[in-house]
Amino acid sequence: MTRGQWPSRWVFIIAAIGSAAGIGNLWRFPYLAYEYGGAAFVVAVVVANLLIGIPLLAAEVGLGQMQQKAAPDAWKQVKRGLRYLGWFTVTIGFFILAYYMAVLAWGVAYLGSSFTLAWGGDPSGFFFDRILRISEGPEYLGGISTPALVGILIIWVLLYFSVWKGVESVSKVVMWTATLPFLILALLIARAVTLDGAMQGLALFFVPDWSALADPRLWMAAFSQVFFSLSLAGGLMIAYGSFKNRSSEITRSIIWVAVGNFSVSIMSGIVVFGTLGYMALQQGVPVAEVVEAGPSLAFVTFPMAITLMPAWNELIAIIFFVMLLTLGIDSAFSIFEAFATAFKDRDRKSTRLNSSHQIISYAV
Protein backbone atom coordinates (compact mmCIF):
# COMPACT_ATOMS: atom_id res chain seq x y z
CA MET A 1 0.00 0.00 0.00
CA THR A 2 1.58 3.30 -1.12
CA ARG A 3 0.99 6.54 0.69
CA GLY A 4 -0.80 9.24 -1.31
CA GLN A 5 0.67 12.71 -1.66
CA TRP A 6 -0.67 16.14 -2.49
CA PRO A 7 -0.40 16.77 -6.23
CA SER A 8 1.35 20.10 -5.60
CA ARG A 9 2.38 22.54 -2.90
CA TRP A 10 -0.60 24.78 -3.67
CA VAL A 11 -3.09 21.96 -3.31
CA PHE A 12 -1.73 21.37 0.21
CA ILE A 13 -2.02 25.08 0.99
CA ILE A 14 -5.61 25.23 -0.25
CA ALA A 15 -6.53 22.04 1.64
CA ALA A 16 -4.94 23.33 4.86
CA ILE A 17 -6.75 26.68 4.53
CA GLY A 18 -9.98 24.75 4.01
CA SER A 19 -9.31 22.74 7.16
CA ALA A 20 -8.40 25.78 9.24
CA ALA A 21 -11.03 28.23 7.99
CA GLY A 22 -14.31 26.84 9.25
CA ILE A 23 -17.60 27.88 10.74
CA GLY A 24 -15.79 29.36 13.77
CA ASN A 25 -14.35 32.07 11.50
CA LEU A 26 -17.92 33.11 10.69
CA TRP A 27 -19.69 32.95 14.03
CA ARG A 28 -16.92 33.07 16.66
CA PHE A 29 -14.26 35.49 15.44
CA PRO A 30 -16.60 38.46 14.74
CA TYR A 31 -18.34 38.10 18.10
CA LEU A 32 -15.04 37.97 19.99
CA ALA A 33 -13.90 41.07 18.11
CA TYR A 34 -17.07 42.86 19.23
CA GLU A 35 -16.67 41.60 22.80
CA TYR A 36 -13.00 42.58 23.16
CA GLY A 37 -12.36 45.98 21.67
CA GLY A 38 -13.01 45.63 17.95
CA ALA A 39 -9.77 46.06 16.00
CA ALA A 40 -7.80 45.70 19.25
CA PHE A 41 -8.83 42.04 19.28
CA VAL A 42 -7.79 41.71 15.63
CA VAL A 43 -4.32 43.01 16.57
CA ALA A 44 -4.15 40.50 19.41
CA VAL A 45 -5.03 37.68 16.99
CA VAL A 46 -2.21 38.79 14.68
CA VAL A 47 0.21 38.68 17.63
CA ALA A 48 -1.09 35.25 18.66
CA ASN A 49 -0.61 33.97 15.12
CA LEU A 50 2.99 35.17 15.11
CA LEU A 51 3.83 33.84 18.59
CA ILE A 52 2.12 30.45 18.58
CA GLY A 53 -0.07 29.95 15.52
CA ILE A 54 2.51 29.85 12.74
CA PRO A 55 5.27 28.15 14.83
CA LEU A 56 2.97 25.37 16.10
CA LEU A 57 1.38 24.91 12.69
CA ALA A 58 4.84 24.55 11.15
CA ALA A 59 5.83 22.07 13.87
CA GLU A 60 2.76 19.88 13.33
CA VAL A 61 3.01 19.91 9.54
CA GLY A 62 6.75 19.33 9.80
CA LEU A 63 6.29 16.35 12.12
CA GLY A 64 3.86 14.69 9.74
CA GLN A 65 6.01 15.52 6.71
CA MET A 66 9.18 14.16 8.30
CA GLN A 67 7.63 10.95 9.62
CA GLN A 68 5.14 10.41 6.75
CA LYS A 69 2.68 9.23 9.40
CA ALA A 70 -0.55 10.38 11.02
CA ALA A 71 -0.48 11.69 14.59
CA PRO A 72 -0.23 8.38 16.56
CA ASP A 73 2.70 6.90 14.63
CA ALA A 74 4.32 10.29 14.07
CA TRP A 75 4.42 10.94 17.82
CA LYS A 76 5.56 7.38 18.40
CA GLN A 77 8.69 8.11 16.35
CA VAL A 78 9.46 10.98 18.72
CA LYS A 79 8.92 8.86 21.83
CA ARG A 80 7.14 5.55 22.00
CA GLY A 81 4.70 6.47 24.76
CA LEU A 82 3.55 9.59 22.91
CA ARG A 83 1.57 7.50 20.43
CA TYR A 84 -1.23 7.47 23.03
CA LEU A 85 -1.25 11.26 22.87
CA GLY A 86 -1.68 10.96 19.11
CA TRP A 87 -4.57 8.54 19.47
CA PHE A 88 -6.15 10.76 22.12
CA THR A 89 -6.09 13.84 19.85
CA VAL A 90 -7.56 12.13 16.78
CA THR A 91 -10.21 10.35 18.88
CA ILE A 92 -11.31 13.60 20.52
CA GLY A 93 -11.46 15.09 17.03
CA PHE A 94 -13.75 12.29 15.88
CA PHE A 95 -16.20 13.08 18.69
CA ILE A 96 -16.05 16.77 17.77
CA LEU A 97 -16.94 15.68 14.24
CA ALA A 98 -20.32 14.46 15.51
CA TYR A 99 -21.21 18.02 16.54
CA TYR A 100 -19.81 19.44 13.32
CA MET A 101 -21.93 17.08 11.24
CA ALA A 102 -25.05 18.15 13.13
CA VAL A 103 -24.33 21.82 12.40
CA LEU A 104 -23.77 21.03 8.72
CA ALA A 105 -27.05 19.09 8.69
CA TRP A 106 -28.82 22.23 9.92
CA GLY A 107 -27.08 24.10 7.11
CA VAL A 108 -28.43 21.64 4.53
CA ALA A 109 -31.94 22.09 5.95
CA TYR A 110 -31.60 25.87 5.77
CA LEU A 111 -30.23 25.73 2.24
CA GLY A 112 -33.36 23.86 1.17
CA SER A 113 -35.51 26.39 3.02
CA SER A 114 -33.71 29.34 1.43
CA PHE A 115 -35.55 28.98 -1.87
CA THR A 116 -38.80 30.03 -0.17
CA LEU A 117 -37.44 31.75 2.98
CA ALA A 118 -39.42 29.19 4.96
CA TRP A 119 -38.46 30.76 8.30
CA GLY A 120 -40.57 33.82 7.44
CA GLY A 121 -40.60 36.44 10.16
CA ASP A 122 -39.87 33.99 12.97
CA PRO A 123 -36.41 32.46 12.35
CA SER A 124 -36.00 31.71 16.05
CA GLY A 125 -39.14 29.55 16.16
CA PHE A 126 -38.16 27.94 12.85
CA PHE A 127 -34.73 26.97 14.17
CA PHE A 128 -35.62 25.80 17.65
CA ASP A 129 -39.05 24.28 16.96
CA ARG A 130 -38.88 22.95 13.39
CA ILE A 131 -35.17 22.19 12.90
CA LEU A 132 -34.00 21.29 16.40
CA ARG A 133 -37.43 20.31 17.77
CA ILE A 134 -36.36 21.23 21.29
CA SER A 135 -38.68 19.72 23.87
CA GLU A 136 -39.98 21.31 27.06
CA GLY A 137 -37.32 19.58 29.15
CA PRO A 138 -34.94 16.61 29.36
CA GLU A 139 -37.76 14.35 30.54
CA TYR A 140 -39.70 14.93 27.30
CA LEU A 141 -38.63 13.49 23.97
CA GLY A 142 -38.82 16.01 21.17
CA GLY A 143 -39.06 13.44 18.41
CA ILE A 144 -37.02 13.16 15.23
CA SER A 145 -36.45 16.26 13.16
CA THR A 146 -36.98 15.21 9.54
CA PRO A 147 -35.03 18.18 8.05
CA ALA A 148 -32.06 17.50 10.34
CA LEU A 149 -32.18 13.75 9.65
CA VAL A 150 -32.24 14.24 5.89
CA GLY A 151 -29.50 16.85 6.20
CA ILE A 152 -27.16 14.63 8.19
CA LEU A 153 -27.61 11.74 5.74
CA ILE A 154 -26.70 14.07 2.87
CA ILE A 155 -23.66 15.38 4.73
CA TRP A 156 -22.37 11.88 5.56
CA VAL A 157 -22.69 10.91 1.90
CA LEU A 158 -20.79 14.03 0.85
CA LEU A 159 -18.15 13.37 3.49
CA TYR A 160 -17.71 9.77 2.37
CA PHE A 161 -17.20 10.65 -1.29
CA SER A 162 -14.84 13.47 -0.29
CA VAL A 163 -12.42 11.15 1.49
CA TRP A 164 -13.09 7.68 0.05
CA LYS A 165 -9.87 7.73 -1.99
CA GLY A 166 -7.89 9.54 0.66
CA VAL A 167 -5.70 12.42 -0.45
CA GLU A 168 -6.55 11.79 -4.11
CA SER A 169 -10.25 12.61 -3.70
CA VAL A 170 -9.62 15.29 -1.05
CA SER A 171 -7.29 17.10 -3.48
CA LYS A 172 -10.08 17.36 -6.04
CA VAL A 173 -12.81 18.40 -3.61
CA VAL A 174 -10.84 21.16 -1.85
CA MET A 175 -10.17 22.96 -5.10
CA TRP A 176 -13.87 23.88 -5.00
CA THR A 177 -14.85 23.84 -1.34
CA ALA A 178 -11.83 25.78 -0.06
CA THR A 179 -11.81 28.46 -2.78
CA LEU A 180 -15.55 29.03 -3.20
CA PRO A 181 -15.96 30.68 0.25
CA PHE A 182 -13.59 33.49 -0.78
CA LEU A 183 -15.71 34.26 -3.84
CA ILE A 184 -18.97 34.04 -1.89
CA LEU A 185 -17.60 36.21 0.94
CA ALA A 186 -16.54 38.81 -1.62
CA LEU A 187 -20.09 38.85 -3.03
CA LEU A 188 -21.62 39.10 0.44
CA ILE A 189 -19.23 41.91 1.37
CA ALA A 190 -20.26 43.86 -1.72
CA ARG A 191 -23.87 43.52 -0.63
CA ALA A 192 -23.30 44.12 3.09
CA VAL A 193 -21.35 47.38 2.79
CA THR A 194 -24.02 48.92 0.53
CA LEU A 195 -26.80 48.39 3.07
CA ASP A 196 -28.15 51.28 5.10
CA GLY A 197 -26.60 51.28 8.56
CA ALA A 198 -23.69 49.07 7.52
CA MET A 199 -21.08 51.65 8.59
CA GLN A 200 -22.44 51.71 12.14
CA GLY A 201 -22.01 47.98 12.36
CA LEU A 202 -18.56 48.00 10.78
CA ALA A 203 -17.43 50.63 13.27
CA LEU A 204 -17.80 48.07 16.04
CA PHE A 205 -15.48 45.77 14.12
CA PHE A 206 -12.82 48.19 12.86
CA VAL A 207 -12.66 50.97 15.45
CA PRO A 208 -10.24 49.82 18.16
CA ASP A 209 -10.63 50.21 21.89
CA TRP A 210 -6.94 50.11 22.76
CA SER A 211 -7.66 49.98 26.50
CA ALA A 212 -8.99 46.44 25.93
CA LEU A 213 -5.41 45.27 25.30
CA ALA A 214 -4.84 45.54 29.06
CA ASP A 215 -7.56 42.94 29.66
CA PRO A 216 -6.06 39.43 30.12
CA ARG A 217 -9.33 37.93 28.86
CA LEU A 218 -8.76 39.51 25.47
CA TRP A 219 -5.41 37.75 25.12
CA MET A 220 -6.84 34.47 26.32
CA ALA A 221 -9.65 34.77 23.78
CA ALA A 222 -7.22 35.68 20.98
CA PHE A 223 -4.87 32.78 21.68
CA SER A 224 -7.75 30.31 22.04
CA GLN A 225 -9.21 31.56 18.74
CA VAL A 226 -5.89 30.89 16.99
CA PHE A 227 -5.72 27.35 18.44
CA PHE A 228 -9.34 26.75 17.49
CA SER A 229 -9.18 28.27 14.04
CA LEU A 230 -5.85 26.81 12.85
CA SER A 231 -6.88 23.28 13.94
CA LEU A 232 -3.89 23.00 16.26
CA ALA A 233 -3.30 20.07 18.63
CA GLY A 234 -5.95 17.92 16.97
CA GLY A 235 -3.79 15.76 14.71
CA LEU A 236 -5.32 17.28 11.57
CA MET A 237 -2.28 19.18 10.37
CA ILE A 238 0.02 16.27 11.19
CA ALA A 239 -2.07 14.08 8.89
CA TYR A 240 -2.12 16.72 6.15
CA GLY A 241 1.64 17.20 6.54
CA SER A 242 2.19 13.46 6.16
CA PHE A 243 0.91 13.72 2.58
CA LYS A 244 3.63 16.25 1.67
CA ASN A 245 6.83 15.18 -0.01
CA ARG A 246 9.64 14.98 2.53
CA SER A 247 11.79 17.39 0.53
CA SER A 248 9.11 20.07 0.04
CA GLU A 249 9.39 23.40 1.85
CA ILE A 250 7.28 24.23 4.91
CA THR A 251 7.70 27.84 6.04
CA ARG A 252 6.22 29.73 3.07
CA SER A 253 3.34 27.25 2.80
CA ILE A 254 2.47 27.66 6.48
CA ILE A 255 2.50 31.46 6.19
CA TRP A 256 0.08 31.22 3.26
CA VAL A 257 -2.21 28.97 5.32
CA ALA A 258 -2.20 31.39 8.27
CA VAL A 259 -2.83 34.39 6.00
CA GLY A 260 -5.65 32.59 4.17
CA ASN A 261 -7.31 31.58 7.42
CA PHE A 262 -7.00 35.11 8.84
CA SER A 263 -8.42 36.56 5.62
CA VAL A 264 -11.55 34.42 5.96
CA SER A 265 -12.00 35.73 9.52
CA ILE A 266 -11.68 39.38 8.46
CA MET A 267 -13.98 38.92 5.46
CA SER A 268 -16.53 37.15 7.68
CA GLY A 269 -16.37 40.02 10.17
CA ILE A 270 -17.13 42.57 7.44
CA VAL A 271 -20.12 40.53 6.25
CA VAL A 272 -21.44 39.96 9.77
CA PHE A 273 -21.15 43.52 11.10
CA GLY A 274 -22.21 45.19 7.87
CA THR A 275 -25.36 43.07 7.88
CA LEU A 276 -26.01 43.50 11.61
CA GLY A 277 -25.70 47.28 11.25
CA TYR A 278 -28.46 47.18 8.65
CA MET A 279 -30.57 44.87 10.79
CA ALA A 280 -30.23 47.14 13.83
CA LEU A 281 -31.28 50.16 11.76
CA GLN A 282 -34.35 48.36 10.41
CA GLN A 283 -35.46 47.27 13.87
CA GLY A 284 -34.62 50.60 15.51
CA VAL A 285 -32.32 49.08 18.15
CA PRO A 286 -28.60 49.44 18.95
CA VAL A 287 -26.25 47.09 17.08
CA ALA A 288 -25.28 45.59 20.44
CA GLU A 289 -28.79 44.13 20.77
CA VAL A 290 -28.53 42.09 17.56
CA VAL A 291 -24.95 40.82 17.98
CA GLU A 292 -24.93 37.06 18.54
CA ALA A 293 -22.31 34.32 18.69
CA GLY A 294 -22.51 30.66 17.84
CA PRO A 295 -25.37 28.88 16.04
CA SER A 296 -27.85 31.66 16.79
CA LEU A 297 -25.87 34.05 14.57
CA ALA A 298 -25.98 31.74 11.54
CA PHE A 299 -29.41 30.23 12.02
CA VAL A 300 -31.46 32.96 13.71
CA THR A 301 -29.90 36.40 13.35
CA PHE A 302 -28.71 36.09 9.76
CA PRO A 303 -31.97 34.59 8.44
CA MET A 304 -33.83 37.48 10.07
CA ALA A 305 -31.42 39.96 8.49
CA ILE A 306 -31.92 38.32 5.10
CA THR A 307 -35.69 38.56 5.50
CA LEU A 308 -35.39 42.30 6.21
CA MET A 309 -33.28 42.99 3.11
CA PRO A 310 -35.00 45.00 0.38
CA ALA A 311 -34.18 42.71 -2.56
CA TRP A 312 -32.59 39.43 -3.68
CA ASN A 313 -33.54 37.80 -0.37
CA GLU A 314 -33.75 34.20 -1.62
CA LEU A 315 -30.53 34.51 -3.64
CA ILE A 316 -28.61 35.97 -0.71
CA ALA A 317 -29.94 33.20 1.57
CA ILE A 318 -28.83 30.49 -0.88
CA ILE A 319 -25.38 32.06 -1.28
CA PHE A 320 -24.95 32.44 2.48
CA PHE A 321 -25.79 28.84 3.33
CA VAL A 322 -23.71 27.47 0.44
CA MET A 323 -20.82 29.41 1.96
CA LEU A 324 -21.54 28.02 5.43
CA LEU A 325 -21.56 24.47 4.06
CA THR A 326 -18.34 24.90 2.07
CA LEU A 327 -16.63 26.41 5.11
CA GLY A 328 -17.76 23.51 7.27
CA ILE A 329 -17.31 20.50 4.99
CA ASP A 330 -13.53 21.07 4.60
CA SER A 331 -13.06 21.15 8.35
CA ALA A 332 -15.27 18.08 8.75
CA PHE A 333 -13.41 15.86 6.31
CA SER A 334 -10.01 17.01 7.61
CA ILE A 335 -11.05 15.79 11.08
CA PHE A 336 -12.27 12.54 9.57
CA GLU A 337 -9.13 12.15 7.45
CA ALA A 338 -6.89 12.61 10.50
CA PHE A 339 -8.75 9.78 12.25
CA ALA A 340 -8.92 7.53 9.19
CA THR A 341 -5.26 8.03 8.24
CA ALA A 342 -4.18 6.83 11.68
CA PHE A 343 -5.90 3.49 10.97
CA LYS A 344 -4.64 3.38 7.39
CA ASP A 345 -1.08 3.65 8.72
CA ARG A 346 -1.70 0.61 10.89
CA ASP A 347 -2.99 -1.31 7.86
CA ARG A 348 0.09 -0.34 5.86
CA LYS A 349 2.30 -1.51 8.71
CA SER A 350 0.44 -4.84 8.90
CA THR A 351 0.73 -5.26 5.12
CA ARG A 352 4.48 -4.68 5.24
CA LEU A 353 4.87 -7.16 8.09
CA ASN A 354 2.82 -9.78 6.24
CA SER A 355 4.89 -9.25 3.09
CA SER A 356 8.08 -9.69 5.10
CA HIS A 357 6.79 -12.93 6.63
CA GLN A 358 5.93 -14.24 3.17
CA ILE A 359 9.41 -13.42 1.86
CA ILE A 360 11.02 -15.21 4.80
CA SER A 361 8.74 -18.23 4.28
CA TYR A 362 9.65 -18.46 0.59
CA ALA A 363 13.35 -18.16 1.42
CA VAL A 364 13.12 -21.01 3.93
PEVEN-V290468 format. One record per residue. N is the residue number from 1. PSI is psi in degrees with one decimal (NA if undefined). Layout:
BEGIN
N PSI
N PSI
END
This chain:
BEGIN
1 118.8
2 150.2
3 129.1
4 158.5
5 154.5
6 138.3
7 -30.0
8 169.1
9 -39.0
10 -29.6
11 -41.3
12 -45.9
13 -46.1
14 -42.3
15 -42.0
16 -37.6
17 -42.2
18 -39.2
19 -43.8
20 -46.8
21 102.0
22 -158.6
23 -28.9
24 -30.7
25 -29.8
26 -43.1
27 -4.6
28 -48.3
29 -49.6
30 -39.5
31 -41.8
32 -36.9
33 -41.9
34 -41.5
35 -32.1
36 55.7
37 22.7
38 -121.3
39 -21.3
40 -38.4
41 -38.1
42 -42.0
43 -42.3
44 -36.6
45 -39.1
46 -45.5
47 -43.6
48 -37.2
49 -42.4
50 -37.2
51 -41.9
52 -33.1
53 -60.3
54 -45.4
55 -45.7
56 -36.6
57 -43.0
58 -38.6
59 -43.0
60 -46.8
61 -41.1
62 -38.5
63 -46.6
64 -40.2
65 -40.5
66 -42.3
67 -19.1
68 38.2
69 157.1
70 177.3
71 -48.9
72 -51.1
73 -28.6
74 -44.5
75 -32.7
76 -35.4
77 -25.3
78 -50.3
79 132.9
80 -45.3
81 -17.5
82 -9.7
83 -30.7
84 -32.3
85 -42.1
86 -44.0
87 -35.9
88 -45.6
89 -44.2
90 -29.2
91 -43.6
92 -41.7
93 -38.1
94 -37.1
95 -35.9
96 -34.5
97 -34.0
98 -41.5
99 -43.1
100 -41.6
101 -35.0
102 -43.7
103 -42.5
104 -33.4
105 -40.2
106 -39.3
107 -39.9
108 -44.0
109 -41.2
110 -33.3
111 -43.3
112 -34.2
113 -14.3
114 -26.2
115 -24.3
116 3.0
117 55.5
118 -19.4
119 -15.3
120 -133.7
121 7.2
122 67.5
123 -27.9
124 -48.6
125 -37.5
126 -44.8
127 -51.2
128 -31.4
129 -43.2
130 -37.3
131 -54.2
132 -30.5
133 53.7
134 131.9
135 178.5
136 -21.4
137 173.1
138 -20.5
139 -6.6
140 131.0
141 131.0
142 -8.6
143 177.0
144 131.9
145 111.4
146 -45.1
147 -41.0
148 -38.2
149 -47.1
150 -41.6
151 -42.6
152 -31.8
153 -42.5
154 -42.5
155 -40.5
156 -36.8
157 -45.5
158 -40.9
159 -43.3
160 -48.5
161 -13.4
162 -30.8
163 2.9
164 -22.8
165 22.5
166 -138.3
167 -25.2
168 -49.2
169 -36.3
170 -40.7
171 -36.5
172 -39.8
173 -43.2
174 -23.2
175 -24.0
176 -50.6
177 -24.5
178 -17.9
179 -30.2
180 -39.0
181 -33.9
182 -43.2
183 -45.0
184 -41.6
185 -38.2
186 -41.5
187 -42.7
188 -34.1
189 -45.1
190 -36.3
191 -42.0
192 -43.2
193 -13.3
194 -1.3
195 148.2
196 134.1
197 -3.5
198 -38.7
199 -33.5
200 -37.9
201 -43.7
202 -26.5
203 -35.2
204 -24.5
205 -37.5
206 -21.7
207 118.7
208 146.3
209 91.8
210 -23.1
211 -22.8
212 -20.6
213 -17.7
214 -5.3
215 116.9
216 -28.0
217 -32.2
218 -46.2
219 -36.5
220 -42.3
221 -39.3
222 -45.9
223 -38.4
224 -35.3
225 -38.9
226 -44.0
227 -46.2
228 -45.6
229 -37.0
230 6.2
231 40.6
232 150.2
233 24.7
234 1.7
235 -7.1
236 -49.1
237 -24.9
238 -43.8
239 -44.9
240 -37.2
241 -29.6
242 -15.0
243 3.5
244 149.4
245 138.7
246 -32.5
247 -3.0
248 153.7
249 162.0
250 -47.4
251 -52.9
252 -37.1
253 -42.1
254 -39.4
255 -41.8
256 -40.7
257 -46.7
258 -42.0
259 -43.3
260 -43.2
261 -43.6
262 -36.8
263 -40.0
264 -39.0
265 -46.3
266 -44.2
267 -39.8
268 -41.0
269 -40.2
270 -44.3
271 -47.5
272 -52.5
273 -30.4
274 -42.2
275 -40.3
276 -32.4
277 -41.8
278 -43.2
279 -41.0
280 -39.7
281 -41.9
282 -33.5
283 -7.5
284 35.7
285 161.6
286 152.7
287 -33.7
288 -26.8
289 -11.3
290 -0.9
291 127.5
292 159.3
293 159.7
294 -159.3
295 -31.9
296 -32.2
297 -47.6
298 -33.4
299 -4.5
300 -59.0
301 -48.6
302 -43.8
303 -38.7
304 -42.4
305 -39.9
306 -39.6
307 -35.8
308 -13.3
309 148.8
310 -22.0
311 162.6
312 30.8
313 -50.5
314 -42.2
315 -43.6
316 -40.0
317 -44.9
318 -46.5
319 -43.0
320 -46.2
321 -25.1
322 -42.0
323 -44.8
324 -42.4
325 -40.2
326 -33.6
327 -39.4
328 -35.9
329 -35.0
330 -45.7
331 -37.2
332 -48.6
333 -16.6
334 -38.1
335 -45.5
336 -41.0
337 -36.7
338 -40.9
339 -45.8
340 -38.3
341 -33.4
342 -39.8
343 -35.3
344 -37.0
345 -36.7
346 -39.3
347 -40.4
348 -39.9
349 -42.3
350 -39.1
351 -41.2
352 -40.6
353 -42.7
354 -40.2
355 -39.2
356 -41.0
357 -39.2
358 -40.7
359 -43.3
360 -40.5
361 -43.4
362 -38.8
363 -39.8
364 NA
END
